[in-house]
Structure formats: C-alpha cells, structure tokens
Amino acid sequence: MIHLNEIDSLTFQVIFDYLELHKEKEPAKIVVPIRSNQSLAHIIEVADAELIEKLAVKGDMAILKAMDACLYLELESLRRRLACFVAIKLMGSTLEELKEIYELEDCNFDE
C-alpha cells in the first residue's frame, strides 16, 4: 500500500484524466478473453488505452505505482485496465524472455 504523498504527478494526471473521461458515464466492460494478438485498444476504450500508453512510456514501475494508487483510491475500473496492459505485455513473451527482462535467472518455475 502506498500513501497519497507517494503518488507522482504523472500518475495523478492519468488518474484525473481517466476520471474526467468517465465522469458522466461508466467505463465500458473489458472485452474478455484477452488474446495475445490483441492491442490494448481492442480490449478497452481507445481513450483509456491512450492514457495507459502515456503512463507506460515511463516504464513498468510507473504502471505498478499507478496500480497501487488505484488500489489506494479504490479505482477498480482503472486498476483492471492497467492489469490488462500488463497481461498483454506478458502474453507476447516467452518464459526465457521474461526471465531476461525481469532478471529472474535464479527463479525456478518448475517447482
């Protein structure tokens, strides 16, 4: 769990923009199941996907911080959209690629 003062300005801006987009309407349902050949814009609304992409440029930690902020602020709909982004990113990678990207050489996934 993070504290409000630990949320950076970019994350706040994305959250604010998301709330502005949906202030008068509920976000559309997430299209499931997610397929590995789909882009984020095929699963969620295009405007939401663009907000998440803006945050994703800052890296994996920015997405994680945003997910933590959403948990803290009880923004389940945005947190689920961020989780879709992560799922799509991971779907396109092999186990060996993930081990290399996230420096997991010492992990044994067979146990």
N, C-alpha and C positions, 0 to 999 in steps of 0.2 A: 504494500500500500504506500502511496506517496502522499505528501502534503501539498496543499494548494500552492504554496510558495515555491514548490519544486517544478511546477509546470512552466515550460519556457513559452516565450511569446508566439513562436510559430505554431505550437500545439494549440495554444489558446485561440489563435486566429482561425485555425482549421475548425476547431470546435464551434467557435462563434459563427463562422460561415455556414457550417452544417446546420446549426440551429436556425439561422436566418433562412436557409433554403426550405426548411421544413416547418416553419412557424405556423403556417396555416394548413398544412396537410401532413398526414402521416407518411413516413417513408414507405416506398413500395417494398413488397416482400422480396427477399433474396431468392433468386432462382436456384433451386437445387434439383438434382445433384450437380455439384460443380465438376466440370470435365476439364481435363488437363489442357485441352486445346482452346479453351475459352479465355477471353480477356476479362478484366475486372468490369469493364463497361457492359459486358453481356450478362453479368450476374446482378449488378446493382444499377441504379440510375447513373447516367453519364455524368451529371454534375457531382454526384458523390464520388465517383471514380476519379474525377479530375482533382478533387480536394485531397484524396488519399495519395494520388500520384505526386502532388505538390509536396506532401509530407515525406513520401518515400524517397525523394531525391536526397534527403538528409541522412538516409541510411536506416538500418534495422533498429538501432536504438531509438530513433525518432518514432518509429511505429510502435515499439514497445512502450515508450513513455506515453504516447497517445492512448494506447490501450489501458495503461494504468490510470491515466487521467479520466478516461471514460468510466472505468470501474469506480473511481472515487466520486465522480459526478453523477453516477447512475445513468449514464447514456448508453444503454444496452444496444440500441439500434446502430449507433456508430461503432461501438466495440465489435459487433458482429461483422460489420463491413470491413473493418481493419483485419479481423481474423480471416475473412475471405481473401483479402490481399495476400496474407501470409500463406494461406493454403495454396493459392495459385502459384506463388513463387516457389514453394517447396515441391509442388507436383511435377514441375518440369526438370527436376534434378534427380540424379541417381544417388544412391547411398554414399558412394565414393565421393561424388562431387560435394555433397552436404558435409561429409567429414572434413574435406579440404577447406571449404568455405568457412565453416564454423569451428575449425581447428579441433576436431573431435577424434584425432588419431588414436587416442588412448581408450576410447569407448568401444565396448564390445556389445553390439546389438543382438548377438545370437543367444545371449544368456537369458 
